[in-house]
Amino acid sequence: MNVTNAVAAALLACFAARGATPSAFERRCIPSGCVAPPSNIPDILGRHALPAGRITALGATMDLRHGLLVTGTAQAGQAPAGQGRGNQEPGPSVTVRGHTFTQQSLFLRNVGGPSDMTTPFPPHKIIGNIYYVGTKSLAVFLIVTPQGNILINSTYERNVPAIQKSVEQLGFTFSDIKILLGSHAHGDHQEGDALVKELTGAQVMALAEDVPALRAMKPGGKPHPIDKVLQDGEKVTLGGTTLVAHLTPGHTRGCTTWTLKAQEGGKSYDVVIIGSFGTNPGFKLVNNIEVPAIADEFNRAFKVARSLKCDVPLGSHPGMYNMEAKYAKLGSGGPNPFIDPAGYKLEVDIDEAMFRAVLAEQQKARVTIRSPARSDW
């Protein structure tokens, strides 16, 4: 067995040991010698998976900063099977209104490093009845109402105790959470749903298009709870607060952008919680067997995004709305820094520019590879 196959076998054994099933994306990436799943690698390479010594013994290295496991084959410069370049490369670059990102740096802006995914960020009020109770790089929002509270995202199961502590630090009771929603069916956002439901009894709701992926998400073998299947445009109301589920697919089939109104200072503000518009390293936009129309789905997401009114942009990763910089301005006596309609437009523009750049690169690679063999292409 060569190095790549040995690492693949060991990684697949780790999935089995924790009662999980690798996604189609993960099954495609693991044998290639580079692993960069949408669930952002720590759940495969972290404490639930291979110890560092075992990975080294197999002839591979962990590149946690870039969310990769790289075997000797990939290190030698071979691109992963089925891809035009290795996932560890920076990818195409875009510049939007003075902000420059490569595909990899935009991904890293969102996910940070492994410690950022598990280190709690100071819980704080954003606006009105909306509070932040997540980590440095994985957003969790608490929406407080007189009839109980709504939680958006549970992140990794191991983060749930920290989320509970953040809720309590704000003076709220964790068991008052009545509804649990999510941004999209990746482990770094919704793996902890079963534990949150166990601790609170909350009703778990999700868009229909993400249900299959959520059903396959079984940390420790636990079935993933789904109490109500939602449709695009459906409203979720509790205690006078109404959220609307907008299907913004591409990042996942049922990626959900939530909108709601928040009241502050006698004014009403439109809040948009972005599910994700990201084309992560490893995403296949051309000749995608699992999702043949994935490019069309992303196009739909951007069309929906541009149709939404937004005063307060939020997102499944704090980097999407520049949380740290805005948090630093709280209490300064000025206007609420989270009111930032221009920031929403900038984020959508950056994400769409990156999508177009990645799509163009993959379309070019397809033509380059196939043209010599197909004179009629």
C-alpha positions as CSV (number, residue, x, y, z in Angstrom):
1,M,0.0,0.0,0.0
2,N,1.5,3.4,-1.0
3,V,1.6,6.4,1.3
4,T,-1.6,8.0,-0.1
5,N,-3.6,4.8,0.1
6,A,-2.3,4.2,3.7
7,V,-3.4,7.7,4.8
8,A,-6.7,7.3,3.0
9,A,-7.4,4.0,4.7
10,A,-6.5,5.4,8.1
11,L,-8.7,8.4,7.7
12,L,-11.6,6.4,6.6
13,A,-11.1,4.1,9.7
14,C,-11.3,7.3,11.8
15,F,-14.6,8.2,10.3
16,A,-15.9,4.7,11.1
17,A,-14.5,4.8,14.6
18,R,-16.5,7.8,15.5
19,G,-19.7,6.6,13.8
20,A,-19.5,9.1,11.0
21,T,-19.8,8.7,7.2
22,P,-17.6,10.8,5.0
23,S,-19.4,13.0,2.5
24,A,-19.1,12.5,-1.2
25,F,-16.7,15.4,-1.2
26,E,-14.5,13.9,1.5
27,R,-14.5,10.5,-0.2
28,R,-13.3,12.2,-3.4
29,C,-10.6,14.2,-1.6
30,I,-9.1,11.6,0.8
31,P,-7.6,9.3,-1.8
32,S,-6.0,12.2,-3.6
33,G,-3.4,13.0,-1.0
34,C,-4.9,16.3,0.0
35,V,-7.9,16.7,2.3
36,A,-9.8,19.9,2.6
37,P,-13.4,19.1,3.4
38,P,-16.1,21.7,3.7
39,S,-16.2,20.8,7.4
40,N,-12.8,22.4,7.8
41,I,-10.5,19.6,8.7
42,P,-10.1,19.7,12.5
43,D,-12.9,17.1,12.8
44,I,-10.9,14.7,10.7
45,L,-7.4,15.6,11.8
46,G,-8.2,16.8,15.3
47,R,-8.7,14.9,18.5
48,H,-11.4,12.6,17.0
49,A,-9.0,11.4,14.3
50,L,-5.4,10.4,13.7
51,P,-2.7,11.5,16.3
52,A,0.1,13.5,14.7
53,G,2.6,10.6,15.3
54,R,0.4,8.2,13.3
55,I,0.1,10.6,10.4
56,T,3.8,11.2,10.3
57,A,4.5,7.4,10.4
58,L,2.2,7.1,7.4
59,G,4.4,9.6,5.5
60,A,2.1,12.5,5.6
61,T,2.0,15.9,7.3
62,M,-0.7,18.1,8.8
63,D,-1.0,21.6,7.4
64,L,-3.7,22.7,9.9
65,R,-3.2,26.4,9.1
66,H,-4.4,25.7,5.6
67,G,-6.8,23.0,6.5
68,L,-5.0,20.2,4.8
69,L,-3.5,16.8,5.2
70,V,-0.8,16.3,2.6
71,T,0.8,13.0,1.7
72,G,4.3,12.7,0.2
73,T,2.7,12.4,-3.3
74,A,1.0,15.7,-3.0
75,Q,4.0,17.3,-1.4
76,A,6.0,16.4,-4.4
77,G,3.9,18.7,-6.4
78,Q,1.3,16.4,-7.9
79,A,-2.2,17.9,-8.0
80,P,-4.9,15.8,-6.3
81,A,-6.8,13.5,-8.6
82,G,-9.6,15.2,-10.6
83,Q,-8.4,18.7,-9.8
84,G,-6.3,21.2,-11.8
85,R,-4.1,22.1,-8.8
86,G,-3.5,21.0,-5.3
87,N,-5.8,22.4,-2.6
88,Q,-2.7,23.8,-0.7
89,E,-2.1,26.4,-3.5
90,P,-3.5,29.9,-3.1
91,G,-5.8,29.7,-6.1
92,P,-7.0,32.7,-8.2
93,S,-6.8,36.2,-6.8
94,V,-9.5,39.0,-6.8
95,T,-9.4,42.6,-5.8
96,V,-12.6,44.4,-4.9
97,R,-12.6,48.1,-3.8
98,G,-9.0,47.8,-2.5
99,H,-9.5,44.4,-0.8
100,T,-7.4,41.6,-2.3
101,F,-7.9,37.9,-1.6
102,T,-6.7,34.6,-3.0
103,Q,-9.1,31.7,-2.8
104,Q,-7.1,30.3,0.0
105,S,-6.7,33.6,1.9
106,L,-10.5,34.2,1.8
107,F,-11.1,30.7,3.1
108,L,-8.6,31.4,5.9
109,R,-10.2,34.7,6.7
110,N,-13.3,32.8,7.5
111,V,-12.1,29.7,9.3
112,G,-9.0,31.0,10.9
113,G,-6.8,28.3,12.6
114,P,-8.0,25.3,14.6
115,S,-7.8,27.2,17.9
116,D,-10.0,30.0,16.5
117,M,-12.8,27.4,15.8
118,T,-12.9,26.4,19.5
119,T,-11.9,29.5,21.4
120,P,-14.9,31.5,22.6
121,F,-15.2,35.1,21.5
122,P,-16.5,37.5,24.2
123,P,-20.3,37.2,24.1
124,H,-22.0,40.5,23.2
125,K,-25.1,42.2,22.1
126,I,-25.1,43.0,18.4
127,I,-28.4,45.0,18.0
128,G,-31.9,44.8,19.4
129,N,-32.5,41.2,20.7
130,I,-29.6,39.6,18.7
131,Y,-26.5,38.5,20.6
132,Y,-23.2,36.7,19.7
133,V,-22.3,33.5,21.6
134,G,-19.9,31.8,19.2
135,T,-16.1,31.3,18.8
136,K,-13.5,33.4,17.2
137,S,-14.2,32.0,13.7
138,L,-17.5,30.1,14.0
139,A,-20.6,32.3,14.5
140,V,-23.5,31.5,16.8
141,F,-26.3,33.9,17.3
142,L,-28.9,34.0,20.1
143,I,-32.2,35.7,19.4
144,V,-34.0,36.5,22.6
145,T,-37.8,36.8,22.8
146,P,-40.4,36.8,25.6
147,Q,-41.5,33.3,24.6
148,G,-38.1,31.7,24.6
149,N,-35.0,32.0,22.5
150,I,-33.7,31.0,19.1
151,L,-30.2,29.7,18.5
152,I,-28.6,29.9,15.0
153,N,-25.8,27.3,14.6
154,S,-24.4,24.8,17.1
155,T,-20.9,24.5,15.5
156,Y,-18.9,21.4,16.5
157,E,-20.3,19.3,19.3
158,R,-17.3,19.9,21.4
159,N,-18.1,23.7,21.4
160,V,-21.6,23.3,22.8
161,P,-20.5,23.7,26.5
162,A,-18.7,27.0,25.6
163,I,-21.8,28.2,23.7
164,Q,-23.9,27.4,26.8
165,K,-21.4,29.3,29.0
166,S,-21.6,32.4,26.7
167,V,-25.4,32.4,26.8
168,E,-25.3,32.3,30.6
169,Q,-22.6,35.0,30.8
170,L,-25.1,37.3,29.0
171,G,-27.7,36.5,31.7
172,F,-29.8,34.1,29.7
173,T,-30.7,30.5,30.4
174,F,-29.6,27.9,27.9
175,S,-32.7,25.7,28.4
176,D,-34.8,28.7,27.3
177,I,-33.7,28.0,23.7
178,K,-36.9,26.8,21.9
179,I,-35.7,26.7,18.3
180,L,-32.4,25.7,16.7
181,L,-31.6,26.8,13.2
182,G,-28.5,26.6,11.1
183,S,-26.6,28.3,8.3
184,H,-25.6,25.2,6.3
185,A,-25.0,21.5,6.6
186,H,-21.3,21.5,7.3
187,G,-19.9,20.0,10.6
188,D,-18.3,23.3,11.7
189,H,-21.8,24.9,11.8
190,Q,-24.3,22.1,12.7
191,E,-22.5,19.1,14.1
192,G,-23.6,20.0,17.7
193,D,-27.4,20.1,16.9
194,A,-28.1,16.8,18.6
195,L,-26.4,17.8,21.8
196,V,-28.1,21.2,21.9
197,K,-31.5,19.5,21.4
198,E,-30.6,17.1,24.2
199,L,-29.8,19.9,26.6
200,T,-32.6,22.3,25.7
201,G,-35.4,20.3,24.0
202,A,-35.3,22.9,21.1
203,Q,-37.0,22.2,17.9
204,V,-34.5,21.7,15.1
205,M,-35.5,23.2,11.8
206,A,-33.7,23.1,8.4
207,L,-34.3,23.8,4.7
208,A,-35.3,20.6,2.8
209,E,-32.3,20.8,0.5
210,D,-29.8,20.4,3.4
211,V,-31.7,17.5,5.1
212,P,-29.8,14.7,3.4
213,A,-26.4,16.1,4.4
214,L,-27.6,16.8,8.0
215,R,-29.0,13.2,8.3
216,A,-25.5,12.0,7.5
217,M,-24.0,14.1,10.2
218,K,-23.8,11.7,13.2
219,P,-21.2,12.7,15.8
220,G,-20.6,9.7,18.0
221,G,-23.2,7.8,16.1
222,K,-26.0,10.1,17.3
223,P,-28.8,10.6,14.7
224,H,-29.2,14.1,13.6
225,P,-32.5,15.6,14.8
226,I,-34.7,17.4,12.4
227,D,-38.1,18.3,13.8
228,K,-39.4,20.5,11.0
229,V,-38.4,20.7,7.3
230,L,-38.6,24.2,6.0
231,Q,-39.1,25.5,2.4
232,D,-37.5,28.5,0.7
233,G,-39.1,31.6,2.0
234,E,-40.8,30.0,5.0
235,K,-41.1,32.1,8.2
236,V,-40.0,31.0,11.7
237,T,-41.8,33.1,14.4
238,L,-41.3,33.1,18.1
239,G,-42.2,35.7,20.7
240,G,-42.9,38.5,18.2
241,T,-39.6,37.9,16.2
242,T,-39.9,36.5,12.7
243,L,-37.0,35.0,10.7
244,V,-37.3,34.2,6.9
245,A,-35.3,31.3,5.4
246,H,-33.8,32.2,2.0
247,L,-32.3,29.4,0.0
248,T,-28.9,30.6,-1.2
249,P,-27.4,27.3,-2.5
250,G,-23.9,26.5,-3.8
251,H,-21.8,26.2,-0.7
252,T,-24.3,23.5,0.3
253,R,-27.5,22.4,-1.4
254,G,-29.6,24.0,1.3
255,C,-27.4,26.8,2.4
256,T,-29.6,29.2,4.3
257,T,-29.4,33.0,4.6
258,W,-31.7,34.3,7.4
259,T,-33.3,37.7,7.5
260,L,-35.1,39.4,10.4
261,K,-35.9,42.9,11.8
262,A,-34.2,44.3,14.9
263,Q,-35.4,47.3,16.8
264,E,-32.9,49.8,18.4
265,G,-33.3,53.5,19.3
266,G,-36.8,53.6,18.0
267,K,-35.7,52.4,14.6
268,S,-36.2,49.2,12.7
269,Y,-33.2,47.6,11.0
270,D,-33.0,44.8,8.4
271,V,-30.6,42.1,9.5
272,V,-29.1,39.5,7.1
273,I,-27.3,36.5,8.4
274,I,-25.3,35.1,5.5
275,G,-25.3,31.3,5.2
276,S,-22.2,31.3,3.0
277,F,-21.3,32.3,-0.6
278,G,-17.8,30.8,-0.3
279,T,-16.1,28.7,-3.0
280,N,-13.7,26.9,-0.6
281,P,-10.5,25.3,-1.9
282,G,-11.5,21.9,-3.3
283,F,-14.9,23.0,-4.5
284,K,-15.6,21.6,-8.0
285,L,-17.6,24.0,-10.1
286,V,-17.1,22.3,-13.5
287,N,-18.1,18.6,-14.2
288,N,-19.3,18.1,-10.7
289,I,-20.8,14.6,-10.6
290,E,-22.7,15.1,-7.3
291,V,-24.1,18.5,-8.1
292,P,-24.0,19.0,-11.9
293,A,-25.7,22.5,-11.7
294,I,-23.5,23.8,-8.8
295,A,-22.5,26.9,-10.8
296,D,-26.2,27.7,-11.4
297,E,-26.9,27.2,-7.7
298,F,-24.2,29.8,-6.8
299,N,-25.6,32.2,-9.4
300,R,-29.0,31.8,-7.7
301,A,-27.5,32.5,-4.3
302,F,-25.9,35.8,-5.5
303,K,-29.1,36.9,-7.2
304,V,-31.0,36.3,-3.9
305,A,-28.3,38.0,-1.9
306,R,-28.5,41.2,-4.0
307,S,-32.3,41.3,-3.6
308,L,-32.2,41.5,0.2
309,K,-32.4,44.7,2.1
310,C,-29.6,44.9,4.7
311,D,-28.6,47.3,7.4
312,V,-26.8,44.9,9.7
313,P,-24.8,42.1,7.9
314,L,-23.9,39.0,9.9
315,G,-22.6,35.6,8.7
316,S,-21.8,32.1,9.6
317,H,-18.1,33.1,10.0
318,P,-17.4,36.4,11.9
319,G,-14.8,37.3,9.2
320,M,-17.7,37.8,6.8
321,Y,-18.8,40.9,8.6
322,N,-15.5,42.0,10.2
323,M,-16.7,41.2,13.7
324,E,-13.5,41.8,15.7
325,A,-13.0,45.3,14.4
326,K,-16.7,46.2,15.0
327,Y,-16.7,44.7,18.5
328,A,-13.7,46.8,19.4
329,K,-15.8,49.9,18.7
330,L,-18.6,48.9,21.0
331,G,-19.0,51.3,24.0
332,S,-17.1,54.1,22.3
333,G,-20.2,56.3,22.3
334,G,-20.6,56.4,18.5
335,P,-23.2,54.7,16.3
336,N,-23.6,51.0,16.5
337,P,-20.7,49.6,14.4
338,F,-22.7,46.6,13.3
339,I,-25.0,48.8,11.2
340,D,-23.0,48.6,8.0
341,P,-25.0,48.3,4.8
342,A,-21.9,49.0,2.7
343,G,-20.2,46.1,4.4
344,Y,-22.9,43.7,3.2
345,K,-22.5,44.8,-0.4
346,L,-18.8,44.5,-0.2
347,E,-18.9,41.0,1.1
348,V,-21.3,39.9,-1.6
349,D,-19.1,41.5,-4.3
350,I,-16.0,39.8,-2.9
351,D,-17.6,36.4,-2.8
352,E,-19.1,36.7,-6.2
353,A,-15.8,37.9,-7.7
354,M,-14.1,34.9,-6.2
355,F,-16.7,32.5,-7.5
356,R,-16.4,33.9,-11.0
357,A,-12.6,33.6,-10.8
358,V,-12.6,30.0,-9.6
359,L,-15.2,29.1,-12.2
360,A,-13.1,30.7,-15.0
361,E,-10.0,28.9,-13.8
362,Q,-11.8,25.5,-13.8
363,Q,-13.4,26.1,-17.2
364,K,-10.0,27.0,-18.6
365,A,-8.4,23.9,-17.1
366,R,-11.2,21.7,-18.6
367,V,-10.6,23.2,-22.1
368,T,-6.8,22.9,-21.8
369,I,-7.0,19.3,-20.7
370,R,-9.6,18.2,-23.3
371,S,-8.7,20.2,-26.4
372,P,-5.7,18.1,-27.5
373,A,-7.7,14.9,-27.3
374,R,-10.9,16.3,-28.8
375,S,-10.6,18.2,-32.1
376,D,-14.3,18.6,-32.2
377,W,-14.5,20.1,-28.6
